[in-house]
Amino acid sequence: MKKATIQLETLTCPSCAMKIEKAVKSLDGVDKDSVNVTFMSSKVKLEFDDDKLSVDTIEKTIKSLGYEVKKIQIKD
């Protein structure tokens, strides 16, 4: 499992954070219990299996909801 921290452009409301969290949790390969979207800091933290899921897919999922990704950090 890898850990990802994704910095987003500023989120405008808590419901935006909930929408992103729900979408990321639905991806196959994401540890559902690890997903945390923080509205105040506009960050998404999660753990994922990189054999099942790419960072690009996570980024595309967030972008498909209308949000911009500023930076992604991956740790083993």
FIDO-102161 format. One record per residue: residue number from 1; residue in one letter; x, y, z of N, C-alpha, C in turn. Coordinates in steps of 0.05 Angstrom, whole numbers, plus 32768, in hexadecimal, padded with zeros to 4 digits. Atoms other than C-alpha are relative to their C-alpha. Example, Ala and Ser with C-alpha at 12.3 -4.5 7.8 and 13.67 -1.06 7.14 Angstrom:
BEGIN
NODE   n res  nxx  nyy  nzz caxx cayy cazz  cxx  cyy  czz
NODE   1   a 8012 7FE8 8000 80F6 7FA6 809C 8012 8018 8000
NODE   2   s 7FF0 7FE8 7FFF 8111 7FEB 808F 7FF1 8016 800E
//
This chain:
BEGIN
NODE   n res  nxx  nyy  nzz caxx cayy cazz  cxx  cyy  czz
NODE   1   m 8011 7FE8 8000 8000 8000 8000 8012 8019 8000
NODE   2   k 7FF2 7FE7 8001 8017 8046 7FF0 7FED 8015 800D
NODE   3   k 800F 7FEA 7FF5 8002 8086 8013 8002 8018 7FEE
NODE   4   a 8001 7FE9 8011 7FED 80C3 7FEC 7FF5 8018 8010
NODE   5   t 800B 7FE7 7FF6 7FE3 810B 8001 7FFD 8012 7FE7
NODE   6   i 8007 7FF0 8018 7FC0 8135 7FCC 7FF7 801B 8009
NODE   7   q 8007 7FE4 7FFB 7FBF 8180 7FD1 7FEE 800A 7FEA
NODE   8   l 8013 7FF6 8013 7F82 819E 7FAF 8001 801E 7FFF
NODE   9   e 8006 7FE4 7FFF 7F71 81E4 7F9A 7FEC 8003 8017
NODE  10   t 8011 7FFB 7FE9 7F48 8204 7FD1 7FE4 7FF4 7FFD
NODE  11   l 801B 800A 8000 7F08 81DF 7FE1 7FED 8016 800B
NODE  12   t 8012 7FEA 7FF9 7ECC 820D 7FE7 7FEC 7FF9 8016
NODE  13   c 8014 8008 7FEC 7EA0 81E5 8016 8005 7FE4 800A
NODE  14   p 7FFC 801C 7FF5 7E9F 81A7 8043 7FF3 7FEB 7FEF
NODE  15   s 800D 8014 8011 7E6F 8185 8013 8012 7FF8 7FE8
NODE  16   c 7FEC 8006 8015 7EA6 8189 7FDE 8013 7FEA 800A
NODE  17   a 7FEE 8014 7FF4 7ED4 8162 800C 7FF2 7FE5 8002
NODE  18   m 8010 8019 7FFE 7E9D 812E 8017 7FFD 7FF3 7FE5
NODE  19   k 8003 800A 801B 7E92 8127 7FCC 801A 7FF2 7FF6
NODE  20   i 7FE7 800B 8008 7EDC 811B 7FC0 8006 7FE6 800F
NODE  21   e 7FFB 8018 7FEF 7EE2 80EA 7FFA 7FEF 7FE8 7FF6
NODE  22   k 8011 8015 800A 7EA7 80C1 7FE0 800B 7FF4 7FE6
NODE  23   a 7FF6 8009 801A 7EC4 80BE 7F9A 801A 7FF0 8002
NODE  24   v 7FE6 800D 7FFD 7F0A 80AA 7FB0 7FFC 7FE5 800E
NODE  25   k 8006 8019 7FF2 7EEE 8075 7FE0 7FF5 7FEB 7FED
NODE  26   s 800D 8012 8012 7EC9 8056 7FA5 8014 7FF2 7FED
NODE  27   l 7FEC 800B 8012 7F09 8047 7F7F 800B 7FE5 800A
NODE  28   d 7FF5 801B 7FF9 7F21 7FFE 7F7E 801E 8003 8005
NODE  29   g 7FE3 7FFE 7FF9 7F64 7FFA 7FA2 8005 8014 8016
NODE  30   v 7FFD 7FEC 7FEB 7F58 8032 7FD4 7FF7 7FF3 801B
NODE  31   d 8007 8009 7FE5 7F59 8020 801F 7FEB 8014 800A
NODE  32   k 8016 7FEE 7FF9 7F14 803E 802F 8003 800E 801B
NODE  33   d 7FFD 7FF5 7FE6 7F25 8048 8078 8016 8016 8002
NODE  34   s 7FEA 7FED 7FFF 7F62 8072 8067 7FFA 801B 7FF3
NODE  35   v 8006 7FE7 800F 7F40 80A7 803D 7FF7 8016 8013
NODE  36   n 8007 7FE9 7FF0 7F3E 80EB 805E 8004 8019 7FEF
NODE  37   v 7FFF 7FE7 800E 7F2C 812C 803B 7FFC 8016 8014
NODE  38   t 8001 7FEA 7FED 7F3A 816A 8064 7FF8 801A 7FF2
NODE  39   f 800A 7FE8 800D 7F11 81A6 804F 8012 8018 8005
NODE  40   m 7FF0 7FE8 7FF9 7F3B 81DB 8074 801B 8001 7FF2
NODE  41   s 7FE6 8000 800D 7F7D 81C5 8056 7FFF 7FF8 7FE3
NODE  42   s 8005 8009 801C 7F60 81AC 8013 8013 7FE9 7FF9
NODE  43   k 7FEF 8018 8004 7F86 816A 801A 7FF0 7FE6 8000
NODE  44   v 800B 801B 8000 7F74 8123 800A 8017 7FED 8008
NODE  45   k 7FEC 8014 7FF8 7F9A 80EC 802E 7FF3 7FE4 7FFE
NODE  46   l 800B 801A 8003 7F92 80A3 801E 8017 7FEB 7FFD
NODE  47   e 7FEE 8016 8007 7FB4 805F 8017 7FF3 7FF0 7FEA
NODE  48   f 800A 800F 8016 7FAE 8037 7FD8 8013 7FEB 7FF7
NODE  49   d 7FF0 8015 800A 7FC7 7FF8 7FB7 8007 8007 7FE3
NODE  50   d 7FF7 7FF6 801A 7FF1 800F 7F7C 8001 7FEA 7FEB
NODE  51   d 8003 8016 8014 7FE9 7FCA 7F5B 7FE5 8001 7FF4
NODE  52   k 801B 7FFF 800A 7F9F 7FD8 7F53 7FF8 801C 7FF6
NODE  53   l 8009 7FE5 8005 7F9C 8023 7F4D 8018 8013 7FFC
NODE  54   s 7FEA 7FED 8005 7FC8 805A 7F30 7FF9 801C 800C
NODE  55   v 8004 7FE5 7FF6 7FD1 80A0 7F4B 7FF1 8011 7FEB
NODE  56   d 800E 7FF2 8016 7FBA 80B9 7F07 7FE2 7FFC 8001
NODE  57   t 801D 8006 7FFF 7F77 8097 7F10 7FF3 8010 8017
NODE  58   i 800A 7FF0 7FE9 7F6E 80B8 7F55 7FFE 801D 7FF8
NODE  59   e 8001 7FE4 8009 7F80 80FC 7F37 7FEA 8005 7FED
NODE  60   k 8015 7FFD 8014 7F51 80F3 7EFC 7FE4 7FFF 800D
NODE  61   t 8019 8001 7FF1 7F19 80E0 7F2C 7FF9 801A 800D
NODE  62   i 8004 7FE6 7FF2 7F22 8120 7F54 7FFB 8016 7FEB
NODE  63   k 8004 7FEC 8015 7F28 814A 7F15 7FE4 7FFD 7FF2
NODE  64   s 801A 8004 800D 7EE8 812A 7EF8 7FE9 800C 8010
NODE  65   l 8014 7FF3 7FEF 7EC3 8148 7F33 8001 801E 7FFF
NODE  66   g 7FFE 7FE3 8004 7EDB 818D 7F20 8015 800E 8012
NODE  67   y 7FEC 7FF5 7FEE 7F15 8196 7F51 801C 7FFE 7FF5
NODE  68   e 7FE4 8000 800A 7F5E 81A7 7F41 8013 7FF5 8015
NODE  69   v 7FEC 800C 7FEF 7F98 8180 7F5D 8019 8011 7FFD
NODE  70   k 7FE7 7FF0 8001 7FD5 81AB 7F6F 8019 7FEF 8003
NODE  71   k 7FE7 800F 7FFB 8006 8177 7F89 7FF8 7FE5 800C
NODE  72   i 8004 801B 7FF5 800A 812D 7F99 801A 7FF5 800B
NODE  73   q 7FE9 800D 7FF4 803A 810C 7FC9 7FFA 7FE3 8006
NODE  74   i 8003 801D 7FFC 8043 80C0 7FCB 8016 7FF6 8012
NODE  75   k 7FED 800D 7FEF 8064 8099 8002 7FFA 7FE2 8001
NODE  76   d 8004 801D 7FFE 8070 804E 8007 7FF8 7FF8 801C
//
